Amino acid sequence: MPALAAVSAIVASTLAFGGSPPEFVLRLPLPAPGQAAAAASFDAGLDPVYADANGSRNEIARSLDLYRLDASVTYGLSRSFALGALGTWAENRYCCANGRALSDSGFTGAGLFLDWRPGASTSLLRLGYQSRKQPGSDALPVSDGQDRVFVRSDWSLLPGLGRKARIGLRVDFDYGRPFEIQKAWFRALGEIAPQFPVVRSDSFRLDALATAGFLAASDARQNGTIFHNRRSTSARAGAALHLGLGRDRRSQILVEGGRDFASRNALSGWRVGLTFRRLFGGR
């Protein structure tokens, strides 16, 4: 029975795994020299709740949905460096205010970034700059008009932990330049991401990830809309599945789900995400 044989092969490859440590799953993988990578990430915040400075829930009347699509192209310059470009599209929907739905959507900005892998490590650092369009809506804008410098980083912790797991650390920073009457904006995020291999075969790989972290910002904003102009904090936790297809995993899919909680001057609620990445060129 072909189906039973295929399942048996996958199970066998999973049980046999253990001769070498699992490959580390990065959000920002570096293409090989001369190789290019294209990626698209879709994120949605579904009907969040606003928490005030004391953490008390203040229900948002009716329904609010926040959507964002990030697309990027990266080219490997060497074993340690890659150069890339990105663009962002977003949509905010609110129903209903005084019986009238509010929404804003569109392209919010573009930018450039440089990826760096220190030495022979699996860790990665991304430094970039992204422009932001001026707000196109007074009530629910998808762009805040503040050009920003950003840092994204993935770090491999405790590489000698064992052959069945890895632990990742994600540290991100954003700095938004002052814009008209809007002050400079700061945002910092730290997450621990334990990772576990589930399936290994010549043409198929599946990893499970968990995430837990803390976010702090100088004001409460998402998708360009400023919900409160005072310090904002929240905790977050989630899980993800990472799928690699092909012998060299030229196609990769990441499915994520998470929740923001223990918020202060911030939105809290469920988030879902889907990322598709494809490698081009090389051997």
Backbone as JSON, one array per atom type, in Angstrom:
{
  "sequence": "MPALAAVSAIVASTLAFGGSPPEFVLRLPLPAPGQAAAAASFDAGLDPVYADANGSRNEIARSLDLYRLDASVTYGLSRSFALGALGTWAENRYCCANGRALSDSGFTGAGLFLDWRPGASTSLLRLGYQSRKQPGSDALPVSDGQDRVFVRSDWSLLPGLGRKARIGLRVDFDYGRPFEIQKAWFRALGEIAPQFPVVRSDSFRLDALATAGFLAASDARQNGTIFHNRRSTSARAGAALHLGLGRDRRSQILVEGGRDFASRNALSGWRVGLTFRRLFGGR",
  "N": [[0.85, -1.18, 0.0], [0.91, 2.02, -1.11], [0.39, 4.45, 0.3], [0.59, 3.73, 3.02], [3.24, 2.9, 3.05], [4.56, 5.31, 2.54], [3.88, 6.82, 4.83], [5.12, 5.24, 6.76], [7.79, 5.58, 6.04], [8.19, 8.28, 6.61], [7.74, 8.33, 9.4], [9.8, 6.63, 10.2], [12.04, 8.11, 9.45], [11.78, 10.22, 11.19], [12.04, 9.01, 13.75], [14.6, 8.06, 13.49], [16.11, 10.31, 13.53], [18.69, 12.16, 15.09], [21.36, 11.92, 14.94], [22.69, 14.28, 14.45], [22.61, 17.74, 15.52], [19.43, 19.5, 15.37], [18.62, 21.56, 12.58], [18.75, 25.08, 12.86], [15.89, 27.14, 13.04], [15.31, 30.08, 11.42], [13.8, 33.3, 11.4], [14.74, 35.04, 9.52], [16.34, 33.94, 7.25], [19.58, 33.68, 5.73], [20.36, 34.03, 2.35], [22.41, 31.89, 0.26], [25.62, 32.81, -1.2], [25.11, 34.54, -4.24], [22.58, 33.6, -4.45], [19.02, 34.17, -4.38], [16.21, 35.25, -2.41], [12.73, 35.3, -2.07], [10.04, 36.58, -0.2], [6.86, 36.55, 1.43], [4.75, 37.81, 3.89], [1.86, 37.5, 5.78], [-0.15, 39.03, 8.19], [-2.61, 39.11, 10.74], [-4.64, 40.87, 13.0], [-7.24, 40.1, 15.01], [-10.21, 41.42, 15.94], [-9.34, 42.85, 18.41], [-8.93, 43.71, 21.95], [-8.86, 46.67, 23.91], [-6.61, 47.6, 26.46], [-6.35, 49.52, 29.38], [-4.21, 51.83, 31.28], [-4.1, 50.54, 33.72], [-4.45, 47.96, 33.08], [-7.03, 47.15, 32.78], [-9.73, 45.84, 30.94], [-11.05, 47.45, 28.19], [-13.62, 47.26, 26.24], [-13.68, 47.41, 22.72], [-16.0, 49.09, 20.87], [-18.14, 47.36, 18.72], [-16.51, 45.85, 15.9], [-13.05, 45.4, 15.23], [-10.53, 44.95, 12.87], [-7.23, 44.2, 11.87], [-4.92, 44.17, 9.29], [-1.91, 43.11, 7.66], [0.54, 43.02, 5.1], [3.7, 42.01, 4.29], [6.3, 42.16, 1.97], [9.32, 40.94, 0.62], [12.58, 40.94, -0.93], [15.65, 39.28, -1.11], [19.17, 39.22, -1.6], [22.0, 37.18, -1.68], [25.13, 38.26, -0.83], [27.55, 37.33, 0.17], [28.93, 34.75, 2.31], [28.38, 35.88, 4.71], [26.9, 38.22, 4.4], [23.92, 39.82, 3.16], [21.78, 41.61, 0.93], [18.76, 43.47, 0.83], [15.34, 44.36, -0.14], [12.2, 45.8, 0.81], [8.61, 45.98, 1.11], [5.44, 47.25, 2.29], [2.02, 46.58, 2.77], [-1.17, 47.48, 4.06], [-4.27, 47.11, 5.91], [-6.97, 48.47, 7.68], [-9.94, 47.83, 9.41], [-13.05, 48.86, 10.7], [-16.09, 48.37, 12.23], [-19.01, 49.28, 13.69], [-19.11, 52.81, 13.37], [-21.33, 55.08, 14.58], [-23.19, 53.86, 12.96], [-21.79, 53.68, 10.61], [-19.3, 52.19, 8.65], [-15.75, 52.2, 9.07], [-12.67, 52.43, 7.36], [-9.33, 51.91, 6.13], [-6.81, 51.51, 3.72], [-3.91, 50.34, 1.89], [-0.7, 50.84, 0.24], [1.98, 51.25, 2.4], [4.7, 51.91, 2.66], [8.25, 51.63, 1.75], [11.5, 50.02, 1.85], [15.04, 49.44, 2.55], [17.43, 46.91, 3.48], [20.15, 45.37, 5.33], [21.52, 42.24, 5.84], [23.34, 40.37, 8.25], [25.47, 37.76, 9.17], [27.17, 36.73, 11.93], [30.38, 35.49, 11.74], [30.72, 31.95, 11.78], [28.32, 31.36, 12.89], [24.81, 30.53, 13.49], [23.2, 32.61, 14.01], [21.58, 35.76, 13.23], [21.52, 39.13, 12.05], [19.61, 41.94, 11.19], [19.64, 45.08, 9.71], [17.87, 47.96, 8.9], [16.11, 50.45, 6.91], [13.06, 52.13, 6.56], [10.7, 53.88, 4.69], [7.71, 55.83, 5.33], [4.44, 56.47, 4.29], [2.48, 59.51, 4.34], [-0.25, 59.88, 6.67], [-3.39, 58.71, 5.46], [-5.89, 58.83, 6.4], [-7.98, 60.26, 8.88], [-9.16, 58.97, 11.0], [-8.57, 56.15, 11.13], [-5.84, 55.45, 10.2], [-3.55, 53.61, 8.06], [-0.92, 54.16, 7.89], [1.62, 55.89, 9.66], [3.27, 57.95, 8.94], [5.88, 58.22, 9.85], [9.11, 57.82, 9.05], [11.41, 55.14, 9.55], [14.12, 53.58, 11.38], [15.13, 50.24, 11.69], [15.81, 47.23, 13.53], [16.24, 43.79, 13.3], [16.64, 40.65, 14.79], [17.9, 37.33, 15.11], [18.91, 34.9, 17.37], [20.86, 32.12, 18.31], [20.55, 30.18, 21.11], [22.23, 28.37, 23.72], [23.54, 26.17, 22.17], [24.52, 23.63, 22.72], [22.52, 22.28, 23.98], [21.13, 19.94, 23.29], [20.22, 17.17, 21.1], [17.67, 17.19, 20.22], [16.37, 19.61, 20.27], [16.34, 23.2, 19.9], [16.98, 26.53, 21.05], [15.77, 29.68, 20.39], [16.41, 33.21, 20.34], [14.79, 36.22, 19.9], [15.28, 39.54, 19.14], [14.11, 42.72, 18.66], [14.15, 46.09, 17.4], [12.73, 49.33, 16.91], [12.87, 52.6, 15.58], [11.18, 55.47, 15.14], [11.32, 58.35, 13.22], [10.85, 61.8, 14.22], [7.8, 63.37, 13.23], [6.25, 66.02, 11.86], [3.97, 67.12, 14.19], [4.22, 64.85, 15.66], [5.99, 63.04, 18.05], [9.26, 61.42, 18.36], [9.33, 57.88, 17.95], [9.53, 54.81, 19.74], [10.17, 51.33, 19.9], [10.44, 48.1, 21.3], [11.09, 44.64, 21.27], [11.31, 41.47, 22.72], [11.77, 37.99, 22.45], [11.62, 34.59, 23.42], [12.2, 31.56, 21.76], [11.68, 28.38, 21.74], [12.47, 25.43, 19.84], [11.5, 22.55, 18.03], [12.27, 19.59, 16.28], [10.05, 17.8, 14.16], [9.43, 16.16, 11.91], [11.63, 14.57, 9.62], [12.89, 14.13, 6.4], [14.18, 13.28, 3.12], [12.97, 15.12, 1.4], [11.22, 16.62, 2.88], [10.42, 18.55, 5.67], [9.52, 19.29, 8.99], [9.02, 21.53, 11.6], [8.29, 22.43, 14.98], [7.5, 25.31, 16.84], [7.58, 27.34, 19.77], [6.67, 30.44, 21.29], [7.45, 33.15, 23.48], [7.25, 36.3, 24.94], [7.99, 39.85, 25.43], [6.78, 43.12, 24.89], [7.52, 46.56, 24.47], [6.7, 49.97, 24.03], [6.78, 53.44, 23.01], [4.32, 54.53, 22.59], [0.89, 53.45, 22.09], [0.31, 51.74, 19.28], [-0.78, 50.28, 16.2], [-0.47, 49.02, 12.94], [-0.2, 51.61, 11.91], [-2.1, 53.22, 13.16], [-2.53, 55.28, 15.95], [-3.38, 54.45, 19.09], [-3.12, 55.27, 21.69], [-1.19, 57.81, 23.19], [0.77, 57.32, 25.12], [3.19, 55.49, 27.13], [3.43, 52.04, 26.29], [2.84, 48.63, 26.93], [3.05, 45.04, 26.64], [2.6, 41.51, 27.11], [3.35, 38.48, 25.29], [2.48, 35.38, 23.71], [2.82, 32.34, 21.84], [2.57, 29.94, 19.11], [4.04, 28.01, 16.44], [4.32, 26.47, 13.19], [6.78, 25.22, 11.07], [7.44, 24.55, 7.79], [9.43, 22.87, 5.46], [10.11, 22.31, 2.06], [11.33, 20.14, -0.47], [14.64, 18.96, -1.44], [16.69, 20.74, -0.71], [15.11, 22.46, 0.63], [13.86, 24.64, -0.75], [11.42, 25.86, -0.87], [9.51, 27.3, 1.67], [7.26, 27.34, 4.39], [5.61, 29.09, 6.92], [3.46, 28.92, 9.59], [1.68, 30.73, 11.95], [0.41, 31.45, 15.22], [-0.83, 33.48, 17.85], [-1.11, 35.27, 21.0], [-1.63, 38.43, 22.51], [-1.32, 39.69, 25.79], [-1.87, 40.71, 29.24], [-1.7, 43.47, 28.95], [-0.85, 46.98, 28.9], [-2.06, 50.1, 28.27], [-2.48, 49.28, 25.57], [-3.37, 47.23, 22.72], [-4.87, 44.01, 23.0], [-5.16, 40.53, 22.28], [-5.96, 38.01, 19.78], [-3.61, 36.94, 17.3], [-2.79, 36.0, 13.98], [-0.68, 34.45, 11.53], [0.9, 34.01, 8.31], [3.54, 32.9, 6.37], [5.31, 32.75, 3.35], [8.15, 31.57, 1.7], [10.6, 31.56, -0.85], [13.42, 30.19, -2.47], [15.8, 31.15, -4.96], [17.99, 30.49, -7.73], [21.51, 29.6, -7.45], [22.85, 26.36, -6.51]],
  "CA": [[0.0, 0.0, 0.0], [1.81, 3.16, -1.22], [0.17, 5.45, 1.35], [1.14, 3.21, 4.26], [4.69, 2.9, 2.91], [5.02, 6.69, 2.67], [3.78, 7.18, 6.24], [6.15, 4.49, 7.49], [9.08, 6.19, 5.75], [8.28, 9.55, 7.35], [7.89, 8.0, 10.81], [11.13, 6.07, 10.39], [13.02, 9.19, 9.38], [11.64, 11.02, 12.41], [12.6, 8.27, 14.86], [16.03, 7.9, 13.27], [16.79, 11.59, 13.69], [19.4, 12.24, 16.35], [22.78, 11.86, 14.68], [23.24, 15.62, 14.45], [21.64, 18.68, 16.08], [18.47, 20.0, 14.39], [18.95, 22.84, 11.96], [18.09, 26.18, 13.54], [14.89, 27.83, 12.23], [15.44, 31.52, 11.49], [12.8, 34.12, 10.69], [15.42, 35.85, 8.51], [17.45, 33.14, 6.74], [20.49, 34.35, 4.8], [20.59, 33.24, 1.13], [23.8, 31.6, -0.08], [26.16, 33.77, -2.17], [24.55, 34.4, -5.57], [21.21, 33.09, -4.37], [18.02, 35.16, -4.01], [15.05, 34.74, -1.68], [11.54, 36.15, -2.07], [9.18, 36.2, 0.91], [5.64, 37.33, 1.68], [4.21, 37.5, 5.21], [0.55, 38.09, 6.05], [-0.5, 39.0, 9.61], [-3.94, 39.65, 11.03], [-5.1, 41.02, 14.38], [-8.68, 39.91, 14.86], [-11.11, 41.93, 16.98], [-8.62, 42.97, 19.67], [-9.48, 44.46, 23.08], [-7.92, 47.66, 24.4], [-6.39, 47.59, 27.9], [-5.9, 50.83, 29.83], [-2.95, 51.87, 32.02], [-4.21, 49.6, 34.84], [-4.67, 46.62, 32.56], [-8.46, 46.84, 32.71], [-10.22, 45.69, 29.57], [-12.05, 48.39, 27.67], [-14.08, 46.67, 24.99], [-13.85, 48.29, 21.57], [-17.36, 48.92, 20.35], [-18.22, 46.68, 17.42], [-15.43, 44.96, 15.5], [-11.86, 45.98, 14.63], [-9.62, 43.97, 12.28], [-6.0, 44.82, 11.37], [-4.24, 43.26, 8.37], [-0.66, 43.63, 7.11], [1.27, 42.14, 4.18], [5.08, 42.43, 4.06], [6.97, 41.42, 0.9], [10.75, 41.28, 0.57], [13.5, 40.2, -1.81], [16.99, 39.32, -0.54], [20.22, 38.64, -2.46], [23.19, 36.83, -0.92], [26.38, 38.85, -1.32], [28.63, 36.46, 0.62], [28.46, 33.84, 3.36], [28.05, 36.65, 5.9], [26.09, 39.4, 4.14], [22.9, 39.82, 2.12], [21.13, 42.91, 0.76], [17.37, 43.24, 0.48], [14.37, 45.44, -0.22], [10.9, 45.36, 1.33], [7.46, 46.88, 1.0], [4.37, 46.87, 3.2], [0.63, 46.95, 2.49], [-1.95, 47.26, 5.27], [-5.68, 47.47, 5.89], [-7.68, 48.54, 8.96], [-11.4, 47.85, 9.25], [-13.81, 49.03, 11.94], [-17.53, 48.42, 11.98], [-19.36, 50.45, 12.9], [-19.18, 54.04, 14.15], [-22.54, 55.82, 14.21], [-23.82, 53.16, 11.87], [-20.98, 53.78, 9.39], [-18.04, 51.46, 8.72], [-14.54, 52.95, 8.81], [-11.58, 51.59, 6.88], [-8.25, 52.53, 5.37], [-5.93, 50.47, 3.21], [-3.01, 50.78, 0.85], [0.74, 50.68, 0.38], [2.39, 52.15, 3.48], [6.09, 52.34, 2.56], [9.26, 50.69, 1.25], [12.78, 50.22, 2.5], [16.2, 48.61, 2.26], [18.04, 46.34, 4.68], [21.37, 44.58, 5.2], [21.58, 41.11, 6.77], [24.7, 39.98, 8.61], [25.63, 36.57, 10.0], [28.51, 36.8, 12.54], [31.22, 34.31, 11.65], [30.1, 30.69, 11.35], [27.15, 31.11, 13.72], [23.51, 30.5, 12.82], [22.49, 33.83, 14.37], [21.46, 36.71, 12.12], [21.17, 40.49, 12.41], [19.13, 42.73, 10.05], [19.56, 46.52, 9.95], [17.19, 48.51, 7.75], [15.44, 51.76, 6.94], [11.82, 52.06, 5.79], [9.91, 55.1, 4.61], [6.29, 55.68, 5.62], [3.59, 57.47, 3.65], [1.71, 60.33, 5.25], [-1.55, 59.27, 6.95], [-4.43, 59.0, 4.49], [-7.18, 58.83, 7.09], [-7.91, 60.88, 10.2], [-9.72, 58.1, 12.04], [-7.99, 54.81, 11.22], [-4.82, 55.38, 9.14], [-2.66, 52.45, 8.04], [0.45, 54.65, 7.91], [1.78, 56.96, 10.63], [4.09, 59.02, 8.38], [7.19, 58.31, 10.48], [10.17, 56.96, 8.55], [12.03, 54.49, 10.71], [15.24, 52.65, 11.38], [14.71, 49.04, 12.42], [16.74, 46.12, 13.74], [15.63, 42.49, 13.56], [17.75, 39.73, 15.06], [17.67, 35.96, 15.57], [20.11, 34.39, 18.04], [20.79, 30.73, 18.75], [20.98, 30.05, 22.49], [22.53, 27.04, 24.26], [23.62, 25.2, 21.06], [24.83, 22.3, 23.21], [21.41, 21.81, 24.8], [20.79, 18.55, 22.97], [20.0, 16.86, 19.69], [16.24, 17.19, 19.91], [15.75, 20.92, 20.39], [17.13, 24.42, 19.9], [16.29, 27.68, 21.63], [16.06, 30.92, 19.69], [16.11, 34.49, 20.97], [14.49, 37.26, 18.91], [15.32, 40.88, 19.71], [13.8, 43.69, 17.61], [14.04, 47.49, 17.8], [12.27, 50.28, 15.9], [12.94, 54.02, 15.94], [10.48, 56.3, 14.17], [11.77, 59.74, 13.25], [9.78, 62.76, 14.48], [7.05, 63.74, 12.03], [5.37, 67.15, 12.16], [3.77, 67.26, 15.63], [4.39, 63.55, 16.29], [7.31, 62.84, 18.64], [9.96, 60.2, 17.98], [8.67, 56.67, 18.43], [10.42, 53.72, 20.07], [9.52, 50.04, 20.13], [11.38, 47.01, 21.55], [10.45, 43.34, 21.44], [12.18, 40.33, 22.99], [11.03, 36.73, 22.48], [12.29, 33.29, 23.47], [11.52, 30.67, 20.8], [12.11, 26.98, 21.69], [12.18, 24.82, 18.55], [11.58, 21.09, 18.12], [12.04, 18.9, 15.01], [8.94, 16.86, 14.18], [9.6, 15.2, 10.81], [12.78, 14.77, 8.74], [13.08, 13.21, 5.29], [14.98, 13.91, 2.07], [12.26, 16.19, 0.7], [10.17, 17.16, 3.73], [10.87, 18.86, 7.02], [8.52, 20.0, 9.79], [9.47, 21.92, 12.93], [7.33, 23.12, 15.83], [8.09, 26.37, 17.62], [6.77, 28.07, 20.75], [7.22, 31.77, 21.51], [7.0, 33.9, 24.65], [8.06, 37.5, 24.98], [7.47, 41.09, 26.01], [6.89, 44.26, 23.97], [7.37, 47.88, 25.08], [6.74, 51.03, 23.03], [6.55, 54.77, 23.57], [2.88, 54.75, 22.54], [0.14, 52.29, 21.63], [-0.08, 51.84, 17.87], [-0.69, 49.11, 15.33], [-0.86, 49.3, 11.55], [-0.22, 53.04, 11.63], [-3.05, 53.96, 13.99], [-2.09, 55.51, 17.33], [-4.53, 54.27, 19.97], [-2.86, 56.05, 22.89], [0.15, 58.39, 23.04], [1.59, 57.11, 26.31], [3.96, 54.24, 27.14], [2.6, 50.88, 26.04], [3.52, 47.35, 27.15], [2.22, 43.83, 26.62], [3.25, 40.21, 26.98], [2.79, 37.71, 24.18], [2.84, 33.97, 23.63], [2.24, 31.74, 20.65], [3.14, 28.71, 18.58], [4.19, 28.06, 14.99], [4.79, 25.3, 12.45], [7.65, 25.6, 9.96], [7.49, 23.47, 6.81], [10.39, 23.02, 4.38], [9.84, 21.37, 0.98], [12.43, 19.97, -1.4], [15.87, 18.45, -0.85], [17.37, 21.86, -0.07], [14.06, 23.28, 1.24], [13.78, 25.9, -1.49], [10.13, 26.44, -0.52], [9.3, 27.24, 3.11], [5.98, 27.89, 4.84], [5.54, 29.27, 8.36], [2.11, 29.22, 10.07], [1.84, 31.2, 13.32], [-0.74, 31.94, 15.98], [-0.38, 33.98, 19.14], [-2.03, 36.14, 21.73], [-1.09, 39.47, 23.37], [-2.06, 39.7, 27.05], [-1.26, 41.53, 30.31], [-1.37, 44.72, 28.26], [-1.03, 48.28, 29.53], [-2.15, 51.07, 27.18], [-2.18, 48.52, 24.36], [-4.34, 46.25, 22.26], [-4.56, 42.62, 23.31], [-6.04, 39.62, 21.56], [-5.36, 36.96, 18.95], [-2.93, 37.26, 16.06], [-2.44, 34.86, 13.14], [0.24, 34.84, 10.47], [1.29, 33.03, 7.3], [4.69, 33.36, 5.6], [5.82, 31.86, 2.29], [9.48, 31.98, 1.26], [11.1, 30.74, -1.96], [14.79, 30.47, -2.87], [16.07, 31.11, -6.4], [19.39, 30.52, -8.1], [22.39, 28.71, -6.73], [22.86, 24.97, -6.93]],
  "C": [[0.89, 1.24, 0.0], [1.64, 4.17, -0.1], [0.79, 5.01, 2.67], [2.66, 3.21, 4.22], [5.25, 4.31, 3.09], [4.98, 7.15, 4.12], [4.87, 6.5, 7.05], [7.52, 5.11, 7.28], [9.27, 7.48, 6.52], [8.5, 9.28, 8.83], [9.29, 7.48, 11.1], [12.19, 7.16, 10.38], [12.97, 10.06, 10.62], [12.3, 10.32, 13.58], [14.11, 8.13, 14.73], [16.8, 9.19, 13.5], [17.48, 11.63, 15.06], [20.89, 12.17, 16.15], [23.43, 13.22, 14.69], [22.18, 16.57, 15.0], [20.68, 19.17, 15.01], [18.9, 21.34, 13.85], [18.12, 23.95, 12.59], [17.13, 26.89, 12.59], [15.01, 29.33, 12.46], [14.25, 32.19, 10.83], [13.41, 34.78, 9.47], [16.58, 35.08, 7.9], [18.26, 33.87, 5.69], [20.67, 33.49, 3.55], [22.08, 32.98, 0.93], [24.31, 32.64, -1.08], [25.63, 33.5, -3.58], [23.14, 33.87, -5.6], [20.27, 34.21, -3.92], [16.87, 34.48, -3.27], [13.93, 35.76, -1.77], [10.61, 35.65, -0.98], [7.98, 37.11, 0.99], [5.05, 36.86, 3.0], [2.9, 38.24, 5.43], [0.24, 37.93, 7.53], [-1.86, 39.65, 9.8], [-4.15, 39.71, 12.53], [-6.61, 41.07, 14.36], [-9.43, 40.36, 16.1], [-10.42, 42.06, 18.33], [-9.4, 43.78, 20.71], [-8.43, 45.47, 23.52], [-7.85, 47.59, 25.92], [-5.83, 48.94, 28.32], [-4.62, 50.72, 30.66], [-2.94, 50.92, 33.21], [-4.4, 48.16, 34.39], [-6.12, 46.22, 32.47], [-8.91, 46.81, 31.25], [-11.27, 46.74, 29.26], [-12.48, 47.88, 26.3], [-14.19, 47.73, 23.9], [-15.22, 48.03, 20.98], [-17.31, 48.32, 18.95], [-16.92, 45.9, 17.15], [-14.29, 45.73, 14.83], [-10.97, 44.86, 14.12], [-8.45, 44.72, 11.64], [-5.26, 43.8, 10.52], [-2.96, 43.92, 7.85], [0.0, 42.58, 6.24], [2.64, 42.75, 3.94], [5.69, 41.54, 2.98], [8.41, 41.88, 0.83], [11.48, 40.4, -0.44], [14.9, 40.39, -1.25], [17.97, 38.64, -1.48], [21.46, 38.41, -1.62], [24.46, 37.39, -1.55], [27.58, 37.97, -0.99], [28.06, 35.52, 1.67], [28.0, 34.6, 4.6], [27.08, 37.79, 5.67], [25.07, 39.15, 3.03], [22.23, 41.19, 2.11], [19.7, 42.68, 0.31], [16.54, 44.5, 0.42], [13.02, 44.91, 0.25], [9.85, 46.42, 1.08], [6.33, 46.35, 1.85], [3.03, 47.41, 2.71], [-0.19, 46.63, 3.73], [-3.4, 47.65, 5.05], [-6.22, 47.44, 7.31], [-9.17, 48.63, 8.7], [-12.07, 47.98, 10.61], [-15.29, 49.17, 11.58], [-18.27, 48.32, 13.31], [-19.41, 51.65, 13.84], [-20.37, 54.85, 13.68], [-23.23, 55.2, 13.0], [-23.04, 53.16, 10.58], [-19.66, 53.05, 9.59], [-16.88, 52.38, 8.38], [-13.47, 52.0, 8.32], [-10.53, 52.45, 6.19], [-7.34, 51.41, 4.91], [-5.01, 51.07, 2.17], [-1.56, 50.49, 1.18], [1.24, 51.7, 1.4], [3.84, 52.61, 3.4], [7.0, 51.24, 2.07], [10.58, 50.98, 1.93], [13.85, 49.27, 2.01], [16.76, 48.06, 3.56], [19.29, 45.55, 4.32], [21.33, 43.5, 6.26], [23.03, 40.72, 7.01], [24.67, 38.76, 9.52], [27.03, 36.6, 10.59], [29.25, 35.47, 12.41], [30.5, 33.1, 11.12], [28.83, 30.39, 12.13], [25.89, 31.03, 12.87], [22.69, 31.75, 13.14], [22.52, 34.82, 13.21], [20.98, 38.06, 12.64], [20.75, 41.24, 11.15], [19.01, 44.19, 10.47], [18.94, 47.16, 8.71], [16.59, 49.88, 8.0], [14.21, 51.66, 6.05], [11.1, 53.41, 5.85], [8.46, 54.8, 4.94], [5.52, 56.82, 4.95], [2.88, 58.3, 4.71], [0.34, 59.68, 5.48], [-2.59, 59.69, 5.92], [-5.81, 59.03, 5.09], [-6.99, 59.47, 8.46], [-8.3, 59.93, 11.31], [-8.95, 56.8, 12.22], [-6.89, 54.63, 10.18], [-3.98, 54.11, 9.23], [-1.2, 52.86, 8.03], [0.55, 55.84, 8.86], [2.67, 58.09, 10.14], [5.48, 59.13, 8.95], [8.16, 57.32, 9.85], [10.92, 56.36, 9.74], [13.25, 53.66, 10.38], [14.81, 51.42, 12.18], [15.84, 48.02, 12.48], [15.93, 44.88, 14.02], [16.78, 41.51, 13.8], [17.24, 38.39, 15.55], [18.97, 35.44, 16.16], [19.86, 32.97, 18.5], [21.38, 30.64, 20.16], [21.26, 28.59, 22.84], [22.62, 25.99, 23.16], [23.93, 23.79, 21.52], [23.72, 21.68, 24.05], [21.08, 20.34, 24.54], [20.5, 18.39, 21.5], [18.54, 16.96, 19.29], [15.62, 18.58, 19.92], [16.79, 22.02, 20.25], [16.31, 25.51, 20.57], [16.74, 28.93, 20.89], [15.71, 32.12, 20.55], [15.91, 35.51, 19.87], [14.47, 38.61, 19.63], [15.15, 41.88, 18.58], [13.7, 45.09, 18.21], [13.53, 48.31, 16.61], [12.44, 51.7, 16.46], [12.28, 54.81, 14.82], [10.9, 57.76, 14.31], [10.6, 60.67, 13.54], [9.12, 63.21, 13.18], [6.04, 64.81, 12.4], [5.19, 67.27, 13.67], [3.97, 65.94, 16.38], [5.83, 63.38, 16.79], [7.95, 61.57, 18.09], [9.3, 59.0, 18.64], [9.69, 55.56, 18.64], [9.6, 52.45, 20.3], [10.6, 48.98, 20.31], [10.61, 45.73, 21.83], [11.51, 42.28, 21.69], [11.36, 39.07, 23.12], [11.99, 35.55, 22.61], [11.5, 32.33, 22.59], [12.13, 29.27, 20.83], [11.63, 26.31, 20.4], [12.42, 23.31, 18.63], [11.38, 20.48, 16.73], [10.93, 17.87, 15.15], [9.14, 15.76, 13.14], [10.85, 15.58, 10.02], [12.77, 13.71, 7.64], [13.87, 13.95, 4.22], [14.29, 15.11, 1.46], [11.21, 16.89, 1.57], [10.72, 17.39, 5.12], [9.77, 19.64, 7.74], [9.09, 20.26, 11.17], [8.33, 22.61, 13.67], [8.07, 24.14, 16.69], [7.09, 26.9, 18.63], [7.43, 29.43, 20.94], [6.64, 32.38, 22.77], [7.88, 35.13, 24.77], [7.33, 38.69, 25.56], [7.76, 42.23, 25.04], [6.67, 45.55, 24.75], [7.53, 48.93, 23.99], [6.42, 52.36, 23.7], [5.1, 55.21, 23.43], [2.2, 53.5, 21.99], [-0.28, 52.51, 20.19], [0.07, 50.5, 17.18], [-1.19, 49.5, 13.96], [-1.04, 50.79, 11.29], [-1.16, 53.86, 12.48], [-2.52, 54.07, 15.42], [-3.33, 55.46, 18.23], [-4.36, 55.04, 21.28], [-1.42, 56.54, 22.81], [0.95, 58.37, 24.33], [2.23, 55.73, 26.25], [3.03, 53.03, 27.09], [3.41, 49.6, 26.24], [2.53, 46.2, 27.01], [3.11, 42.61, 26.57], [2.62, 39.47, 25.82], [3.3, 36.28, 24.21], [2.18, 33.38, 22.4], [2.94, 30.45, 20.26], [3.18, 28.81, 17.06], [4.62, 26.7, 14.46], [5.59, 25.79, 11.26], [7.83, 24.39, 9.05], [8.5, 23.8, 5.73], [10.18, 21.93, 3.34], [11.02, 21.32, 0.03], [13.7, 19.55, -0.68], [16.65, 19.55, -0.14], [16.39, 22.88, 0.49], [13.97, 24.65, 0.58], [12.44, 26.59, -1.28], [9.89, 26.23, 0.97], [7.99, 27.94, 3.46], [6.0, 27.95, 6.37], [4.12, 29.7, 8.73], [2.22, 29.56, 11.55], [0.49, 31.6, 13.93], [-0.27, 32.39, 17.34], [-1.41, 34.89, 19.78], [-1.23, 37.15, 22.55], [-1.95, 39.55, 24.63], [-1.29, 40.54, 28.08], [-0.85, 42.89, 29.76], [-1.63, 45.94, 29.14], [-0.99, 49.33, 28.43], [-1.84, 50.39, 25.84], [-3.37, 47.65, 23.98], [-3.9, 44.86, 22.7], [-5.57, 41.74, 22.59], [-5.26, 38.67, 20.69], [-4.74, 37.53, 17.68], [-2.67, 35.95, 15.3], [-1.54, 35.34, 12.02], [0.57, 33.68, 9.55], [2.42, 33.63, 6.47], [5.06, 32.3, 4.56], [7.14, 32.42, 1.8], [9.98, 31.02, 0.18], [12.51, 31.17, -2.32], [14.95, 30.3, -4.37], [17.57, 31.15, -6.64], [20.21, 29.56, -7.27], [22.26, 27.3, -7.26], [21.68, 24.23, -6.35]]
}
